[in-house]
């Protein structure tokens, strides 16, 4: 008989209804909460209490609140790891299993940020809260006049590890002129060795609507070029809000780059992992 940690008493029971292998190391888990009052905001995470696992796992939701409203589910994407909750998800969890979940976090698009250009910077599985924000934007948008331009700079170690690549490319096509995505393949080069030299574009990988697949770490010059393309100028009314999520070393490097490019601290938001 499965038992749950006592600290999960105040959480919501949810049933696992689908498991999808998104990349060689990332699985997507579709959960259906039993409580109809369960809600979240795009960018938030859940505490997940797995059966017979004492430690709590923390995972960002990667879908919009609209999906929860329409079909009663939400998704989390989890990279394979060594913690007990993550190992349970990757090695033992199956359709029909129950877990307890609790929503938390303040890494969301604030009301005053809704009309500003948005620059999303993701490293690896740090894409998940930013993907939720993007999906929420399009689910709430009635037309081009309702949203400002946005750009996602997304990096992963290999092409195979670019999770949700097809979804992002489809998003570019559907929202041409409003959204672009630049993807970087880092080949596991340490972030601290990143230079200011723009990453070279991988031959034959130019994406649609200005998106592309590039080789190398995301540099300060890469971010500068993206902001120029967005017509988002620091120090003006069109200064973008940047949302950063990824491994700690990468995230700190990106924050430093953005500040050096002139973005004020209030316009650089970061979801730090614990």
ABEGO torsion letter per residue (X at the ends): XBBBBAAAAABBBBBBABBBBABAABBBBBBBBABAABBBBBGBBBBBBBBGBABBBBBBBABBAAAAAAAGBBBBBBBBBABAAAAAAAAABBBGBBBBBBBBEABBBBAAAAABBBBBBBBEAAAAAAAAAAAAAAAABABAAABBBBBBBBBBABAAABBGAAAAAAAAAAABGABBBBBBBAGGBBAAABBABBBBBBBGABBBGGBBBBBEBBBAAAAAAAAAAAGBBBGBAABBBBBBBEBAAAAAAAAAAAAAAGBBAAABBBBBBX
